[in-house]
Amino acid sequence: MGTHWDRLDESLRAGVEATVAEYARVRPALESATGELQGRIAEVFAGTEVSPLFVVSRTKTVDSFREKASRMLRTEGEDAAPALEFPHPLRDLHDLVGIRVIVALPHEIREAANLIKRRRGEFDCREDREKDIGSVESGTYGYSSRHLILRTRGNEAVRSYQDELGPGVKATGNYLFEVQIRTILAHAWSEIEHDIRFKNVDPRAWSPYIDRQFTATAAMLEAVESTFSDLFDRYRAVTGYWDPDSGGTVPLTPERISEVWQMLLPHVDRKSDDDWGWASELMAAHGLTTTTDLAGLLEAGVITQVRQALAHRYSPGPDRLLDDVLLWRFGPRHIELTAGGDRQRRDSLQRRLRQMDAYREHRA
């Protein structure tokens, strides 16, 4: 099978060798431009809510340049002359300079891309696409990343590189380069996969078991990323409950109580006959009418103590457990405010309060 260079037609070899030699000569100047562009991309995120884990860059190696410059077009017919896929690789290849922006979670990919594309004074976005080796449509797995092709605008480091190319190239400071944005898990997967699959050019080293394991690993990483995203969304929702300028001031309607309860205590059994309207009335009896009031009441430690104090024979539903938590916090006042003329309820609350008092006394 061999490399593209190994399979290159002899009639094209001299031209490719000359181009590779030219690239080797100017590569140091291109490396300087790469470092400059990496710094400019990193600066995009300064003072924003997007904080990449790291921003790295690479300038295509001479060997990698030779391999890509040696790619030939597929020709039809025996008499068709061989032709290169990239006849002018120094001009045609847009991945000689590559910047990678590595983020923690999938939603940050979109946010990072938008910030970069808004920097129109420095970069002109020529292409924006999702590169997904394992696509949802085909039912396969692989790594995915966002690829931007950007064009610099009058960059001085790029202009210095263009000067190195000689009089045949106009030193405008405008240059196409690639930015890849992906998560840390996708980055790790792609780096390891690239080392094993694509750097090993000996076809005898190929194994279907390796392909299978890479696919399985990609599926696991996708599940982990999904879980991390769910955890982040949950964290953001919960912190909003304490924000007076956000979700903290939302009134406690029955629907809101159900939503907050399921976010904070998803492990607590819910019954089909949960009475969230009654739960709202219980909260309102104590003047607790906002989301922050409910979040402050549903402390995990308090829930545990209430369960231990009452030693429920049957797992209580959220409405009953909320009643117990209010009794734990307000004691006799909760009985007076919510029992009314219901003697059976009053007796039940008093019995439960005695159990709570005995529990507290035992732990004191």
N, C-alpha and C positions, 0 to 999 in steps of 0.2 A: 504494500500500500504506500508507505513512505510519506514524505512531506511534499508540500507544493513545490519547494525548491528542487527536490529530487525528481519530480515529475515534469519540471519545466522543460519546454521544447528548446532544443539547442539554438534555434534561430533567435530566441528571445533572451537567452542567458546573458549575453554581453551587455545588453541594454539594462537589464535588471541589476547586474553587478555594478555598473556605473552609477545607477541611482542609489544603490545601497551605500557605495563609497561616499557619495555626496551627503547622504543622510548622516553617516558616521562623522563627517567633518563638521556639520552644522548642529549636531545634537547637543553639544554643551550650551550653545546659545538658546536652544529650545528648552533645555532643562531650566535655565534661568527664567524664561518666560513662564514655564509651568509653575515654578515656585511663586511667582508674582500672581498668577491667576488663582492659585490655591489660597493665597492670602486675601485676595479680593472676594472670593466666594465666602470664606470664613467671616469676613467683616459684615456680610449681608445680615448675619444673625445677631450682631451686637445690639443690645437694647431691645430685643424682641422676646416673645415668649417661647420661641423655638430655640432649643439648646442642643445641637447635635452632639453625640457622644464624641465624635472626632471628624475632622475633614482631612483627607489624605489625597495625594496626587501621585501620578506616575507619568513618566515620559516613555513612550514605546521603545523597547530595546532594539538594538541593531538586528539581532537575530529574528525578533518578532516582526520587525519591519520587512526583512528579507522574505519571510514566509508569506506575509500578506501581499507584498509586491509581486510575488511569483504566482499568484492565483491566475489561472487561465479561464477564459470563457468556454462554455460548452459549444462546440461548433458542430453543424450538421453537414454531413457529406464528407467523403474522403478527400475531396479536393479543396475543402475550406482551409484557409490559412490560419494557423494558430494565432490567438490574440489574447492579450492580457485583460483581466477584469478591471485593473486600475492602471491604465497606461501612463498616468502622471501621478504616482502615489504621493509625492510631496505636496501636491495640490489637491488630490482627490480624497485622501484619507482624512477623516474627521476625528479619528481616535488616536492620533499621535500624542495628543495631550488629553489625559483623563483625570477628572477630579471626582472623588467619591465622598458623598456626604452620608454619614452613618448615623441613624437615629434609633431611638429605643422602640417606638411603637408605630404600627402602620399608619395611623392618622397623621403622624408627623411628616410622612413623606409628602402628602399633598400640601401641607402648610409650608414646608421647606421649599418646594417647587414654586409655589405662588410668590414667596418672598424673593426668590432669585429672579423670577420673570418680571417682577415689578422694578428691578434695578435697570431700567431702560437706558439710563444715561451711560452705563458701562457695557451692557450686554443686549444683544438683539437675539431673541429666541427664534431659531429657525425650525426647530422640530421638538415635539413633546409627545412622547409615547410611553406606554407601559410595555416593558419587556418581560414576558411571562413564559418561561420555558415550559412550565406545566400549566396549561390553561384550563380554566373552569369548563369551557365548552367541550374540550376533548376528554374531560374526566381524568386528567393526569395531574401529576404534581411536579413541582420544581421550584426554583427561586424566582421571585418577581422583583422588579425594581423599576423606578421611573428614570427614563433617559431623556435628557435635554441636550440638544445641539445648540450651542450658543455661539454668537459671533461677537468678538470684542469690538470696541469702538475707540480707535486711536490709542491703543495701549502702547506705552513706550517700550516695555520689555519685548513685546511682540515686534515692534518696529526694529529693534536691534537685531532680533533673530532674522527678520526679513532682509536686513542689510547684509547679513552673512550669506544669504542665498545668491547675491550678486546682482548685477544690473538688469538681469532679465525679470526680476521680481520687483514690483513697486512697493516700497515700504510705507504702507498706509497705517499700520498698527491694527488693522482689522484681520481677525483670524478665527476660524471655526475650531471649536473644541467640544469635548463631551463631558457632561456632568451626570453621574449616576447617583441616585438617591435610594437608599434601601435600609432596611432594619438591620440591627446587629445580628440577629439570627440568620437572616437571609445572606448577610455578608459572610458569616462563618461558613455556611453551607456552600456558597458559591466558590469561596477560596479553596476549600478542601476538595470539592468536586473538580475544580479546574486543575488542581495539581495532579489528581489521580486520572481523570479522564482525558484531558486535552494536552497535558504536557508529556504524557506517555504515548509516543507515536508508533510504538511497535504493536501491530495488530494481534500478535500472539498473546499480548498481555490482557486482551479484552476478555471479560467474563460476564455472562448474563446475570450471575449472582450479584456482582458489583452493581449493575444497573438496578436490579431489584432492591438492593439495600439502600441505594441512594433515593429511590422513589419512596420507600418506606420512611426514611429519615425525613424527607421533605414533607410527607404527610404529618408526621409527628410534630415537626416544627410549626407547620401551619396551625395545628391544634393548640400548641403552646402560645403562639402569637394571638390567636383568637381569645384564649383565656386571659392573657395579659391585657388585651384590649377591654374585655369585660370588667376586669378588676379596676382598670383605670377609670372606666365610665362609672362604676359603682363608687369609687373613691371620690370622683368629682361630684357625684350626686349627693353623697353623704356630707362632704365638706360644705356644699351649698346649703344644707339644712341649718348651718350655723352662721351663714352669711346674711346679715340684716339687709344687704342690698340685693340679695338674690332669693334663693328658695326659703330662707329662714322666716320670712314674713308671710308666706302663703297661708291663708286661713285653713283651719282644720275641718274641712268638709269630710263626710264619710269616705268619699273616694280618696281624698288626700291621706287620711289615716291608713287606709288599706295600702296605698302606694308606699308610704314611709315605712310601715310595718314590714312589708315584704322586702324592702331594701335593707333595713337594719337587722331584721330577724327572719331571714328566709328559711332557717332550719326549724322554726317553731311550727308545729302542725297547724294547718288551717282547715277549718270545717266548712262544709257546704252551707251551713246556716249561720256563719259568722255575722253578727249584727253590728256593722260598722256605724250605723246610725246611733245605736245605743252607746257605742264607744265615744262618739262625738259628744253626746249628752253628758257622759261621765266627765270628760275633759272640761267641757264648758262649765260644769258645776263648780269647778275649782278655779275658774277664770283662765284656764289654759286653752288658748285659741289659735296659737300659731304653730308652724312646723317646728321651730326651735324648741317650743315648750314640750312637744311630743318627743323629739330627739333627746332632750335632756332627761326625760323620764325613763326612756327605754335603755338604761345602761345595762350592759351585759352582766356585770357583777351583781346588780340588784335582781335581775331576772333569776340568776342562779340561786341567790339567797331565798327569794320567795319560793322557788320550787322546793328547796330543801326544807324550809320552814313548814310548808303545807303538805309535803310528801303526797302529792296528788296520786290518787289511785288510777285516774285516767288522765291522759295528756290533755291539758286544757286548751281550748281554742284561744285565739288572740284576744277576743272580746273579754272572756273570763280572766285571762292572764293580766290584761290591762286593769281590770277591776281590782285584782289582787295587788298589783303594783301600786295603784293609787291608795289602797288601804295600807300598804306597807309604808308609804311616804306620809300620808296625812292622818292615819289612825282614826280616832273617834270622829274627827271632823268629816272624814269621808262617809262615815255611817250617817251622820246627821244630815249631810247635804244630799245624799243619794238614796237613802232607805225610805224616807217619807212615811206613809202609813202602811207600808208593806211589811207586816210583822215577820213573815217567813224570811224575807231578804235581810231584815235587821238581825234576826237570830243567826242567820248564816254568816253575816259579816262579823258579828260579835264573836262567834266561835272561831272564825279564821283569825281574827285579831288576837285572841288569846293564844292560839298556836304560834303566831308570830312573836308575841311578847315572850313566851316560854323559850322559843328558839334563841332570841336575842339574849335572854338572861343566861341561857346555857353557854353561849359563846363568849359572854362577858368575862 
